[in-house]
């Protein structure tokens, strides 16, 4: 039996360190690495490092490039690549979401649901984040292919966001959608000192804007914050179509996917950024593992 590890290349140290930790566990016969063509120079050495590890461990290595501004082409590429990989699957799939864009996480979970149940995932937290900005100059948000839900024509629009350390993205989403109701999930606990001050800033800025309900969510809990999000959705489930965005820790992306698959009048939205800090994070912190039922 040969398991498959699927990951996304980054210049962050945790990409190489986390991949090495997973490969050392053994049982992986294949490694599939996606990466963004626009950042290929930044990730070249990291990709070469894990390719070298695979050669030494006799693990099949495959890398595939995607493009930032081409969601339809990315969708088709991911679906084709994963279906090809799954045709030869004789083991389990491990999805490393540590440095993977949320849009790609959702593409992968959608196509995995055809073949794999459940999908195992791993998330490696960094040891620390950049002290100033992480990303900036956000692009126009976009609904995610196959995950935009079924809208009720007579319903108003609500926007639910689980927030993190990218306030520009959150502001861009709110101004883009101008929702009738705003639901903001602030991270209740975090290993990072800046979390408390950042969440307090969100509360202060949003308390006077829109019809806003602020709730607490814990992405690091066993349910990845799902229960807290579902509770918040009860406020709008009978009156609104809800657009949902994950901007906090990556595990909330999985929670929102699970909720969307069971709630037809919800949609997933992604907000790409034009710039990412080259010092986005440093080192590697805690490892989180779990499984998600994608069917």
Protein Blocks (a to p, Z undefined) as FASTA:
>chain_A
ZZdddddddfbfklmmmmmmmmmngoiabdcddddfklmmmmmmmmmmmmmmmmmnopac
ddddddfklmklmmmmmmmmmmmmmmmgcbdcdddfklgcfklmmmmmmmmmmmgccddd
dddddfbdcfkbfbeciacddddehilojadfkbccdddddddfblklmmmmmmmnopab
dcddddfbdfbfklmmmmmmmmmmmmmgcjdddddddfkbmnlommmmmmmmmmmmmmpc
cddddfbdfklmmmmmmmmmmomkbccdddddfbdcfklpgcjdddddddddfZZ
